[in-house]
Each structure stands twice: as C-alpha cells, then as structure tokens.
Amino acid sequence: MERSDALIELQDVDLTIARLDRQLSEMPEKRAILEARKRIDDITSLSDRTDSFVKRVEGEISRLEDDVAMQNAKLQTEQAKLLSGKIVNPREAQAISLELDGLRRRKEKTESEILDEMEKREKALEQREKIDQAIEAARAKEAELVEGFKGKGGSLQEEIERLTARRAVLVEALDPDTVGRYERLRAEKSGVAVGLLRAGTCRACRMELPADVADELLSGPDVAECPLCHRILVVASNAHPEE
Ligand SMILES: [Zn+2]
C-alpha cells in the first residue's frame, strides 16, 4: 500500500471512529435510559416512604387496640362489682356508675381513633398499589429502552471494532516515524493531521498555495508538508486521483 493512500485512509478511519464514539455517547436512548432509572429510583423511594408510614399507622392501631382491651377489662371488672350485689352503699354504687360512664366514653373515643387510623392505612395502601403499578410500568419502559439501545448501539459498536482492526492494519503498513508524526499532528490539530493537495489548495487548511510552491510540491515526493498549516500534505495518491 502506498504511504499516501494509507495516510489518507488512516485519517478517514480515525475521524469515523471519533464520530461513531460521539454518536454512541450522545444516543438519545442512553439519556432516556438514565432518565427512566432516575424515575424508578424516585418511585421506589416514594414506595419506601409509604411502607414506613403504613408501618407507623399499624403500630398506632395496635397500641390503640391494646388500650381498648384494657378499657374492656376494666369495664367488665366495674360492671361485675356493680352486679355482684356486694355494693350496698348507694353512693358507692353511684361512683361506680360514673366510673363506668367515663370508661365507656374513653373507649368510644379510642375506637373512633382506631377508625381514623384505619382510614389512613386504607388510603396509604391504595397509594401503595398505584406506586407498584407505576414501578412496573417504569421497569417495562426501561427494559424496552435498553433493548433499543442494544440494537442501535450494538451496530455502532461493531462498526467501531471493524474500523479499529482496519486502523491496526494501516498503522502496520506505515513506517513508525510517519505514524508518530501523524499522531502528534492529530493531537495538535483537532484530529486532522493530513491534507490533500488539490488544485493548488491544501484540503486541510483550505489555503491556496503560491503557484510556484504548488508546482514544486507536485514534482517532488508523494508525501510532503503543507507550508501553511504544517500538516502532512499528500501531494499525489492512487486511491484519490485528481478529480
Ligand atoms: Zn495546509
């Protein structure tokens, strides 16, 4: 392979790999996947918060139920006292009746608190169900996006691998000094290290060379240096004959 042809192809390959890399990292599918994962995280954290709320409410219900059980036990004790026939003093009997009234009122209040808490739990569980559905939908969406990314990103990846293998062949075909010069210029000049001389103009810097300089270059070796941008200048190439 001619040095001039290898250099031109090497530059084409490198520019294409850079473009594909950029495409891969800027794929809208990739951004969408990240967004979907963020959404799943957000919903999961909402779900965790709902769970701990339900747990708290259930703790409160069980505490109130214990209260009711205690209130019932006390009511039974006081009622049994009243019905035992042992209380003969009317004032004592009245005191017990008042105590029973107070106990019943407290019990009613506790029971209504239980109903309130149960309602809270009911609402939280309904919300929990909606959250579960939302998580399921978000996961399905994520899987769909990942599948799409694999398809499109996979073919980009394959193309990058093919070009990387081709690059190795081209580098092998060139002498190390030329490759070193190419790499240095590529790093310095935004990836474009090689210009093609066409109609007296360097295709890399797009500057027209003085006619005598161009003529001199054309009569010299196939690979030279652009006197204006100092890139590698391919003067003549079999693969890229003068159009
Ligand atoms: Zn130039």
Residues whose N, C-alpha, C, O or C-beta is under 5 A from the ligand:
A	BS01	ZN	G195 C202 A204 C205 C226 L228 C229 H230
